[in-house]
Amino acid sequence: MKTLKYVTVATAMSLLFAGCTSPQEQPSDKPEEKKQTPSTGTDAPAPPKKVPDPVTLHFYFPGDPPKDQQAVLDEFYNRTKDTLNTKLVFNWVPWDQLKEKIGLKLASGEQVDAVFDAQWNTMPQMISKGTYIQLDSYFNNDKYPGLKKAFPPTYINNNKFIDAKNEEHIYGVPFTRNYGAANTLIIRKDLRVKYGLPDIKSVADLETFFDAVLKNEKGMIPFGVKGSLASLGNWLEPYTKPSDYAAILAGDLLTKFAIHDGKVDVVFHGEDISKLPPPLNDKQSAYVHEITARKWQQKGYMEKDVISQKDDSGFFKSGKFAVIGGDTGSGTLHRELRQAIPGAELEYVSLIPGVTEGKPGALTTDFKAWNFSSIPVTSKNADRVMAFMDWLYADPQNHDLFEYGIEGRHWEAVGSDKFKIPAGADASKAYSFPGYVLTWNPAFVRYPDDFPESGLKIEQYTSKQESFTKSPIAGFTLNAEPIKSELAKVGPEFKKARTIAMLGLTDNYEGVYNEALEKMKKMGLEKIRTEIKKQLEDYLAAQKK
């Protein structure tokens, strides 16, 4: 592990993190497990097992149910009636109601057997309150071979959380396809080629493309961004941090740390940057979002009323935006763009040095997933939930049923790692399950057979452990319970200032931050600073033991 010098981290009023005191296991140089392959059916038959009593499990997910969900569940029941004997109720909750609704369900005593949660949602405080059960015994256990194979120690051990007893345990099944993000831009490749421009490898190249769009595409905005994001997006971050920084975007209150010999200086965004290391003690780097966004606003690269924008991807698909920030996780965006605009083509671009070239260690990560399924202590069916999870990951045929649907009806395999929509099927009505709530796993990944090569290359790169350098503070999360009321006041105030400054709506971004900071000091900003400093210094001290 590198010597820890300086770290940049962001935290938020909406995230109640649990502190961490012990280092997590280092990943191996190469992934421990290869892609899963379907069973051949030639294994010796196992002794007959007693069919368990019937049970109905209630899962809670954010978002909307996929089309044709019932057909998939019926197929699952047909396959498992003599083994799992389990019925599944998938309760889908609107994103903006997720926290409140789950809290009410748990408080009322209604049946809740598994809930979607994450460190950026309510998971840390739920763990601190003892709301979720420990799942350690289900992993690396021969009684659960599917889980053992899909979640090897190098993966599952990086997905533990610290509880109220200051002990590290597994409190959720982690879901991710990759070990980190390459922070990509999504660009209209057909327009770039039309203008005779080379591949985009820098912000300067991007601005040249923007100029061509303004000149040639009447009514099209070069760069689109969702107003609620309150910045240009993470894709610009590589220009603000050196390799020994670890950036954790976690919401509204942006916090930077200067760490030297185990002592921490906490600097909130907008404060004096002189204590920070290069390049963040340089104004051009520290405020790259604000400076870039203002320049783009003045040049007409962005919408004037950017705060009101709620559907950047929709505007991109309809031809109103030439570039948006995004990731490679969508398997349908390229297809939807083509359907809306015949001849249109997109490409994924990462401006992080080393990603395009496939350089090992170009990205930094804590090897922790950002999506989990946790089991409340009130559930009487923990073993049955985990038996279903074990079945799901025991064989690609099981997994693919839930992630892609019924083979031959919803999808067709193309080799071992791709799929396509069956001929004659309406792609707009296809089954599309949000895998981050249940099925994402690095060992079970298929890509659309027509997925852009640029996106496939980045996806394959970020699915390899060796593409990443482990963050020097991997394992640290802030226990916000002691400062939750202060964060609840400070977070929204900072976000208002950040939205104006980072979306380029003011020349005087420093003045906007100064005004907000004065208000935030009266809301408990110094208490937040003191608590962050204490917890991070305690964590660093524990790392040395």
C-alpha positions as CSV (number, residue, x, y, z in Angstrom):
1,M,0.0,0.0,0.0
2,K,1.3,3.5,-0.8
3,T,2.2,5.8,2.0
4,L,-0.9,7.9,2.7
5,K,-0.2,11.6,2.3
6,Y,-3.4,13.4,1.2
7,V,-6.9,12.4,0.5
8,T,-9.9,14.1,-1.0
9,V,-13.4,12.9,0.1
10,A,-17.0,14.1,-0.1
11,T,-19.7,13.4,2.4
12,A,-23.4,14.4,2.7
13,M,-26.2,15.1,5.0
14,S,-28.3,12.3,3.6
15,L,-25.7,9.6,4.2
16,L,-25.2,8.3,7.7
17,F,-21.9,6.4,7.5
18,A,-20.5,3.9,10.0
19,G,-16.8,4.4,11.0
20,C,-14.2,1.7,10.2
21,T,-11.3,0.7,12.3
22,S,-9.6,-2.2,10.5
23,P,-8.1,-2.4,7.0
24,Q,-9.9,-4.6,4.5
25,E,-8.2,-7.4,2.6
26,Q,-6.1,-6.4,-0.3
27,P,-7.3,-7.7,-3.7
28,S,-5.2,-10.2,-5.5
29,D,-3.3,-9.1,-8.5
30,K,-5.7,-11.0,-10.7
31,P,-9.4,-11.8,-10.3
32,E,-9.8,-14.9,-8.2
33,E,-12.8,-16.2,-10.1
34,K,-13.3,-16.4,-13.9
35,K,-16.6,-16.0,-15.6
36,Q,-19.2,-18.6,-14.6
37,T,-20.1,-21.3,-17.1
38,P,-23.4,-23.1,-17.3
39,S,-23.6,-26.6,-15.7
40,T,-23.4,-29.5,-18.1
41,G,-25.9,-31.7,-16.3
42,T,-23.3,-34.5,-16.1
43,D,-22.5,-34.2,-12.4
44,A,-23.4,-37.2,-10.2
45,P,-26.9,-36.8,-8.8
46,A,-27.1,-35.5,-5.3
47,P,-29.1,-37.5,-2.7
48,P,-32.7,-36.5,-2.7
49,K,-33.6,-33.6,-0.4
50,K,-36.8,-32.9,1.4
51,V,-38.8,-30.2,-0.3
52,P,-38.9,-27.2,2.2
53,D,-42.2,-25.8,3.3
54,P,-43.7,-23.2,1.0
55,V,-42.7,-19.6,1.8
56,T,-43.3,-16.2,0.3
57,L,-40.5,-13.7,0.4
58,H,-41.0,-9.9,0.2
59,F,-38.3,-7.9,-1.5
60,Y,-38.2,-4.1,-1.7
61,F,-36.5,-2.5,-4.7
62,P,-36.3,1.1,-6.0
63,G,-37.7,2.1,-9.3
64,D,-40.3,0.5,-11.6
65,P,-40.9,-3.2,-12.4
66,P,-39.6,-4.6,-15.6
67,K,-42.0,-5.5,-18.4
68,D,-43.1,-9.1,-18.4
69,Q,-41.9,-9.6,-14.8
70,Q,-44.6,-12.1,-14.0
71,A,-43.6,-14.4,-16.8
72,V,-40.1,-14.6,-15.4
73,L,-41.4,-15.3,-11.9
74,D,-43.6,-18.1,-13.3
75,E,-40.6,-19.6,-15.0
76,F,-38.7,-19.5,-11.7
77,Y,-41.5,-21.2,-9.9
78,N,-41.6,-23.9,-12.5
79,R,-37.9,-24.6,-12.2
80,T,-37.7,-24.6,-8.4
81,K,-41.1,-25.9,-7.1
82,D,-39.4,-29.2,-6.0
83,T,-36.3,-27.5,-4.6
84,L,-36.7,-24.0,-3.2
85,N,-40.6,-24.0,-3.1
86,T,-40.4,-20.2,-2.8
87,K,-42.7,-17.5,-4.0
88,L,-41.3,-14.0,-4.5
89,V,-43.0,-10.7,-4.1
90,F,-41.0,-7.8,-5.7
91,N,-42.3,-4.5,-4.2
92,W,-41.1,-1.6,-6.4
93,V,-40.9,1.8,-4.7
94,P,-40.3,5.2,-6.4
95,W,-36.8,6.4,-5.7
96,D,-37.9,9.5,-3.9
97,Q,-40.0,7.5,-1.5
98,L,-37.6,4.7,-0.8
99,K,-36.2,5.8,2.5
100,E,-39.5,6.8,4.0
101,K,-41.5,3.8,2.8
102,I,-39.0,1.2,3.9
103,G,-38.7,2.9,7.3
104,L,-42.5,2.9,7.7
105,K,-42.7,-0.8,6.7
106,L,-40.1,-1.9,9.2
107,A,-41.7,0.2,12.0
108,S,-45.1,-1.2,11.3
109,G,-44.0,-4.8,11.6
110,E,-45.1,-5.6,8.0
111,Q,-43.2,-8.5,6.4
112,V,-40.0,-7.3,4.8
113,D,-37.5,-10.0,4.0
114,A,-34.9,-8.1,1.9
115,V,-34.4,-4.4,1.1
116,F,-32.2,-2.6,-1.4
117,D,-29.8,-0.3,0.5
118,A,-26.3,1.2,0.1
119,Q,-23.7,3.3,1.9
120,W,-25.0,6.4,0.0
121,N,-28.6,5.6,1.2
122,T,-29.4,4.5,4.8
123,M,-27.3,1.3,5.2
124,P,-24.7,2.6,7.7
125,Q,-27.2,4.0,10.2
126,M,-29.4,0.9,9.8
127,I,-26.4,-1.2,10.7
128,S,-25.6,1.1,13.6
129,K,-29.2,0.7,14.9
130,G,-29.0,-3.1,14.6
131,T,-31.7,-3.1,11.9
132,Y,-30.0,-5.6,9.6
133,I,-28.7,-9.1,10.4
134,Q,-25.1,-10.3,9.9
135,L,-24.6,-12.4,6.8
136,D,-21.1,-13.7,7.4
137,S,-22.0,-17.3,7.9
138,Y,-23.6,-17.6,4.4
139,F,-20.4,-16.7,2.5
140,N,-17.3,-18.9,2.0
141,N,-19.5,-21.7,3.2
142,D,-19.8,-25.0,1.4
143,K,-23.5,-25.2,2.2
144,Y,-23.9,-22.3,-0.1
145,P,-21.7,-23.1,-3.1
146,G,-23.3,-20.6,-5.4
147,L,-22.5,-17.7,-3.0
148,K,-19.0,-19.1,-2.3
149,K,-18.1,-19.2,-6.0
150,A,-19.7,-15.8,-7.0
151,F,-18.4,-13.9,-3.9
152,P,-14.8,-15.0,-3.2
153,P,-13.0,-13.6,-0.2
154,T,-11.2,-10.9,-2.3
155,Y,-14.6,-9.5,-3.2
156,I,-16.8,-10.1,-0.2
157,N,-14.3,-9.0,2.4
158,N,-14.1,-5.6,0.8
159,N,-17.9,-5.3,1.4
160,K,-18.0,-5.4,5.1
161,F,-19.3,-2.6,7.4
162,I,-18.5,-1.6,10.9
163,D,-21.4,-2.0,13.3
164,A,-22.3,-0.4,16.7
165,K,-20.0,-2.8,18.5
166,N,-17.1,-1.6,16.3
167,E,-16.9,-5.0,14.6
168,E,-16.6,-5.6,10.9
169,H,-19.3,-7.8,9.3
170,I,-21.2,-8.5,6.1
171,Y,-24.6,-6.8,6.3
172,G,-25.7,-7.0,2.7
173,V,-25.3,-9.0,-0.5
174,P,-23.2,-6.7,-2.8
175,F,-24.1,-6.1,-6.4
176,T,-21.7,-4.6,-8.9
177,R,-20.5,-5.5,-12.4
178,N,-17.2,-3.6,-12.1
179,Y,-14.7,-2.7,-9.4
180,G,-15.0,1.0,-10.0
181,A,-15.9,3.7,-12.6
182,A,-14.1,5.1,-15.5
183,N,-16.2,8.3,-15.4
184,T,-17.1,8.4,-19.0
185,L,-18.7,10.9,-21.4
186,I,-21.2,9.7,-24.0
187,I,-20.7,11.4,-27.3
188,R,-22.4,11.5,-30.7
189,K,-19.8,9.7,-32.7
190,D,-21.6,10.2,-36.0
191,L,-21.3,14.0,-35.6
192,R,-17.6,13.8,-34.7
193,V,-16.9,11.7,-37.8
194,K,-19.1,14.0,-39.9
195,Y,-16.9,17.0,-38.8
196,G,-13.7,15.1,-39.6
197,L,-12.5,15.3,-35.9
198,P,-10.1,12.8,-34.3
199,D,-10.9,10.7,-31.2
200,I,-11.6,12.9,-28.2
201,K,-8.8,12.5,-25.7
202,S,-8.8,15.8,-23.7
203,V,-11.0,18.7,-22.6
204,A,-9.5,20.7,-25.5
205,D,-10.6,18.1,-28.0
206,L,-14.1,18.2,-26.4
207,E,-14.4,21.9,-26.8
208,T,-13.3,21.7,-30.4
209,F,-16.2,19.3,-30.9
210,F,-18.6,21.6,-29.1
211,D,-17.6,24.5,-31.5
212,A,-18.4,22.3,-34.5
213,V,-21.8,21.4,-33.0
214,L,-22.6,25.1,-32.5
215,K,-21.6,25.9,-36.0
216,N,-23.3,23.0,-37.8
217,E,-26.3,21.7,-35.7
218,K,-28.9,24.4,-35.3
219,G,-30.9,24.0,-32.1
220,M,-28.5,21.4,-30.6
221,I,-26.8,22.1,-27.2
222,P,-23.2,20.7,-27.1
223,F,-23.2,19.6,-23.5
224,G,-26.2,18.4,-21.5
225,V,-26.3,17.9,-17.7
226,K,-29.1,17.2,-15.2
227,G,-29.6,20.2,-13.0
228,S,-29.9,18.0,-9.8
229,L,-26.3,16.8,-10.4
230,A,-25.0,20.2,-9.3
231,S,-21.8,19.8,-11.3
232,L,-20.5,18.9,-14.7
233,G,-20.0,15.3,-13.6
234,N,-17.3,13.0,-12.2
235,W,-15.7,12.7,-15.6
236,L,-13.9,16.0,-14.9
237,E,-12.4,14.8,-11.6
238,P,-9.2,13.3,-13.0
239,Y,-8.0,16.9,-13.6
240,T,-8.3,17.8,-9.9
241,K,-6.6,15.0,-8.1
242,P,-3.2,13.2,-8.3
243,S,-2.8,9.5,-8.0
244,D,-2.5,9.4,-4.3
245,Y,-5.9,11.1,-3.8
246,A,-9.0,8.9,-3.1
247,A,-12.2,10.7,-4.0
248,I,-15.5,9.4,-2.6
249,L,-18.5,11.3,-4.0
250,A,-21.2,10.9,-1.3
251,G,-23.5,13.8,-1.7
252,D,-23.9,17.4,-0.8
253,L,-21.0,18.4,1.6
254,L,-17.7,18.3,-0.3
255,T,-14.8,17.7,2.1
256,K,-11.1,17.6,1.3
257,F,-8.4,16.3,3.6
258,A,-4.7,17.1,4.0
259,I,-3.2,14.1,5.9
260,H,0.4,14.1,7.3
261,D,1.8,11.7,9.8
262,G,-1.7,10.6,10.8
263,K,-2.9,14.1,11.5
264,V,-5.8,15.5,9.5
265,D,-6.7,19.0,8.3
266,V,-10.3,19.1,7.1
267,V,-11.1,21.7,4.4
268,F,-14.6,22.2,3.1
269,H,-15.1,23.2,-0.5
270,G,-14.9,26.9,-0.7
271,E,-12.6,27.4,2.2
272,D,-8.9,28.4,2.2
273,I,-7.1,25.9,0.0
274,S,-3.5,26.7,1.1
275,K,-3.3,23.7,3.5
276,L,-4.1,21.3,0.6
277,P,-1.4,19.6,-1.4
278,P,-0.7,20.2,-5.2
279,P,-2.7,20.5,-7.3
280,L,-5.6,21.3,-5.0
281,N,-3.9,24.3,-3.5
282,D,-4.0,25.8,-6.9
283,K,-7.2,27.7,-7.8
284,Q,-7.4,26.4,-11.4
285,S,-7.4,22.8,-10.2
286,A,-9.4,23.3,-7.0
287,Y,-12.2,25.0,-8.8
288,V,-12.0,23.3,-12.2
289,H,-15.8,22.6,-12.2
290,E,-16.7,26.2,-11.5
291,I,-14.2,27.7,-14.0
292,T,-15.0,25.2,-16.7
293,A,-18.8,25.5,-16.3
294,R,-18.7,29.3,-16.3
295,K,-16.7,29.3,-19.5
296,W,-19.1,26.8,-21.1
297,Q,-22.1,28.9,-20.1
298,Q,-20.6,32.0,-21.7
299,K,-19.7,30.1,-24.9
300,G,-23.2,28.6,-25.2
301,Y,-22.1,25.1,-24.7
302,M,-24.7,24.5,-22.0
303,E,-28.4,25.3,-21.4
304,K,-29.0,28.7,-19.8
305,D,-31.7,27.2,-17.6
306,V,-29.6,24.1,-16.7
307,I,-31.0,23.8,-13.2
308,S,-34.4,22.9,-14.6
309,Q,-33.0,20.0,-16.7
310,K,-34.3,16.7,-15.4
311,D,-33.8,14.3,-18.3
312,D,-30.3,14.7,-19.9
313,S,-30.3,11.2,-21.4
314,G,-33.8,11.7,-22.9
315,F,-32.6,15.0,-24.6
316,F,-29.5,13.1,-25.8
317,K,-31.6,10.4,-27.4
318,S,-33.9,12.9,-29.1
319,G,-30.9,14.8,-30.6
320,K,-31.0,17.9,-28.5
321,F,-27.7,17.2,-26.7
322,A,-24.4,16.2,-28.4
323,V,-22.6,15.0,-25.2
324,I,-23.7,14.0,-21.8
325,G,-21.9,12.5,-18.8
326,G,-22.7,8.9,-18.0
327,D,-21.4,5.4,-17.6
328,T,-21.3,2.3,-19.7
329,G,-23.9,0.4,-17.6
330,S,-26.8,1.1,-20.0
331,G,-27.2,-1.7,-22.5
332,T,-30.0,0.1,-24.4
333,L,-29.0,3.8,-24.9
334,H,-27.2,3.2,-28.1
335,R,-30.2,1.3,-29.5
336,E,-32.7,3.9,-28.4
337,L,-30.6,6.7,-30.0
338,R,-30.5,4.8,-33.3
339,Q,-34.3,4.2,-33.2
340,A,-35.0,7.9,-32.6
341,I,-32.4,9.2,-35.1
342,P,-31.6,6.9,-38.0
343,G,-27.8,6.9,-38.6
344,A,-26.9,8.3,-35.2
345,E,-24.2,6.5,-33.3
346,L,-22.7,7.1,-29.8
347,E,-19.3,6.4,-28.3
348,Y,-18.0,6.2,-24.7
349,V,-15.0,8.3,-23.8
350,S,-12.9,8.3,-20.6
351,L,-10.4,11.2,-20.2
352,I,-8.7,9.5,-17.3
353,P,-5.0,8.8,-18.4
354,G,-4.4,5.1,-18.9
355,V,-7.9,3.9,-19.2
356,T,-8.1,3.9,-23.0
357,E,-4.7,2.2,-23.2
358,G,-5.7,-0.4,-20.7
359,K,-3.0,0.5,-18.2
360,P,-3.0,-1.5,-14.9
361,G,-3.8,0.6,-11.8
362,A,-5.0,3.7,-13.7
363,L,-8.1,3.9,-11.5
364,T,-8.5,4.2,-7.8
365,T,-11.2,2.3,-5.8
366,D,-12.1,0.9,-2.4
367,F,-13.4,-2.3,-4.1
368,K,-16.7,-1.9,-2.4
369,A,-20.0,-2.2,-4.2
370,W,-22.5,0.6,-4.3
371,N,-25.6,-1.5,-4.1
372,F,-26.7,-4.1,-1.6
373,S,-29.6,-6.3,-0.5
374,S,-29.9,-6.5,3.3
375,I,-32.2,-8.6,5.5
376,P,-34.0,-6.9,8.4
377,V,-33.8,-8.6,11.9
378,T,-37.6,-8.7,11.8
379,S,-37.6,-11.1,8.9
380,K,-38.2,-14.8,9.9
381,N,-36.9,-16.0,6.5
382,A,-33.2,-15.2,6.4
383,D,-32.2,-18.7,5.5
384,R,-34.8,-18.9,2.7
385,V,-33.7,-15.5,1.3
386,M,-30.1,-16.7,1.2
387,A,-31.1,-20.0,-0.2
388,F,-32.7,-18.1,-3.1
389,M,-29.5,-16.0,-3.5
390,D,-27.4,-19.1,-3.5
391,W,-29.6,-20.6,-6.3
392,L,-29.4,-17.4,-8.3
393,Y,-25.6,-17.5,-8.4
394,A,-25.2,-21.2,-8.6
395,D,-25.5,-21.3,-12.4
396,P,-25.6,-18.7,-15.2
397,Q,-28.9,-20.2,-16.4
398,N,-30.5,-19.2,-13.0
399,H,-28.9,-15.8,-13.0
400,D,-29.7,-15.0,-16.6
401,L,-33.4,-15.8,-16.0
402,F,-33.7,-12.8,-13.7
403,E,-31.2,-10.4,-15.3
404,Y,-32.2,-11.0,-19.0
405,G,-35.5,-12.9,-18.9
406,I,-36.6,-16.1,-20.5
407,E,-34.1,-17.3,-23.1
408,G,-35.7,-17.5,-26.6
409,R,-38.5,-15.1,-25.6
410,H,-36.7,-12.1,-24.2
411,W,-33.1,-12.7,-25.3
412,E,-30.8,-15.1,-27.1
413,A,-27.2,-15.9,-26.1
414,V,-24.4,-14.8,-28.4
415,G,-21.4,-16.8,-27.2
416,S,-20.7,-16.8,-23.5
417,D,-20.6,-13.1,-22.8
418,K,-23.1,-11.4,-25.2
419,F,-26.8,-11.5,-25.9
420,K,-29.3,-10.1,-28.5
421,I,-33.0,-9.4,-28.7
422,P,-34.8,-12.3,-30.7
423,A,-35.7,-11.5,-34.3
424,G,-39.1,-9.9,-34.6
425,A,-39.2,-8.8,-30.9
426,D,-40.0,-5.2,-30.1
427,A,-36.9,-3.9,-28.3
428,S,-38.9,-1.1,-26.7
429,K,-41.1,-3.7,-24.9
430,A,-38.3,-6.0,-23.9
431,Y,-37.8,-7.3,-20.4
432,S,-35.1,-5.1,-18.8
433,F,-34.3,-5.8,-15.2
434,P,-32.2,-3.3,-13.2
435,G,-29.5,-5.6,-12.2
436,Y,-28.0,-3.4,-9.5
437,V,-30.9,-4.4,-7.2
438,L,-30.3,-8.2,-7.3
439,T,-28.1,-9.7,-10.1
440,W,-25.0,-7.6,-10.8
441,N,-21.8,-9.6,-10.2
442,P,-18.4,-9.5,-12.0
443,A,-18.6,-13.2,-12.7
444,F,-22.0,-12.9,-14.5
445,V,-21.8,-10.3,-17.2
446,R,-23.3,-10.3,-20.7
447,Y,-23.2,-7.4,-23.1
448,P,-25.6,-6.6,-26.0
449,D,-24.2,-8.0,-29.2
450,D,-24.4,-4.5,-30.8
451,F,-22.9,-2.7,-27.8
452,P,-20.5,0.0,-29.0
453,E,-16.9,-1.2,-29.0
454,S,-15.8,1.9,-27.1
455,G,-18.1,1.0,-24.2
456,L,-17.3,-2.7,-24.3
457,K,-13.6,-1.9,-24.0
458,I,-14.2,0.3,-20.9
459,E,-16.5,-2.3,-19.4
460,Q,-14.0,-5.0,-19.8
461,Y,-11.3,-2.8,-18.3
462,T,-13.2,-1.9,-15.2
463,S,-14.2,-5.5,-14.6
464,K,-10.6,-6.4,-13.9
465,Q,-9.2,-6.0,-10.4
466,E,-5.7,-5.2,-11.8
467,S,-7.1,-2.1,-13.5
468,F,-7.4,-0.5,-10.1
469,T,-5.2,0.8,-7.3
470,K,-6.8,0.3,-3.9
471,S,-7.6,3.6,-2.1
472,P,-5.3,4.3,0.8
473,I,-8.4,4.9,3.0
474,A,-10.5,2.0,1.6
475,G,-12.6,0.8,4.5
476,F,-13.1,4.2,6.0
477,T,-16.7,5.5,6.1
478,L,-17.9,8.3,8.3
479,N,-20.3,7.4,11.1
480,A,-22.6,10.4,10.8
481,E,-24.8,9.6,13.7
482,P,-23.2,12.1,16.1
483,I,-23.6,14.9,13.5
484,K,-26.7,13.9,11.6
485,S,-28.7,16.9,12.7
486,E,-25.9,19.3,11.7
487,L,-25.5,17.6,8.3
488,A,-29.3,17.8,7.7
489,K,-29.0,21.6,8.0
490,V,-25.6,22.1,6.3
491,G,-26.0,19.8,3.4
492,P,-28.9,21.6,1.6
493,E,-27.3,25.0,2.2
494,F,-24.1,23.9,0.6
495,K,-25.9,22.2,-2.3
496,K,-27.6,25.5,-3.2
497,A,-24.3,27.2,-3.4
498,R,-22.7,24.4,-5.2
499,T,-25.4,24.2,-7.8
500,I,-25.1,27.9,-8.7
501,A,-21.2,27.7,-8.8
502,M,-20.6,24.4,-10.4
503,L,-23.2,24.8,-13.2
504,G,-21.6,28.1,-14.2
505,L,-24.3,30.4,-13.2
506,T,-22.1,33.0,-11.5
507,D,-18.7,34.7,-12.1
508,N,-18.3,35.1,-8.3
509,Y,-18.3,31.5,-7.2
510,E,-16.0,32.3,-4.3
511,G,-18.4,34.9,-3.0
512,V,-21.3,32.4,-3.3
513,Y,-19.3,29.8,-1.2
514,N,-18.2,32.4,1.4
515,E,-21.8,33.5,1.9
516,A,-22.9,29.9,2.3
517,L,-20.0,29.0,4.7
518,E,-21.0,31.8,7.0
519,K,-24.5,30.4,7.2
520,M,-23.2,26.9,7.6
521,K,-21.0,27.9,10.5
522,K,-24.1,28.9,12.4
523,M,-25.6,25.5,11.6
524,G,-22.8,23.4,13.1
525,L,-20.1,23.2,10.5
526,E,-17.3,23.2,13.1
527,K,-18.9,20.3,14.9
528,I,-18.9,18.4,11.6
529,R,-15.3,19.3,11.0
530,T,-14.2,18.1,14.5
531,E,-16.1,14.8,14.1
532,I,-14.6,14.0,10.7
533,K,-11.1,14.8,11.9
534,K,-11.5,12.6,15.0
535,Q,-12.9,9.6,13.1
536,L,-10.4,9.7,10.3
537,E,-7.4,10.1,12.7
538,D,-8.7,7.2,14.7
539,Y,-9.0,5.1,11.5
540,L,-5.5,6.0,10.4
541,A,-4.1,5.0,13.9
542,A,-5.9,1.7,13.7
543,Q,-4.4,1.1,10.3
544,K,-0.9,1.2,11.8
545,K,-1.7,-1.5,14.5
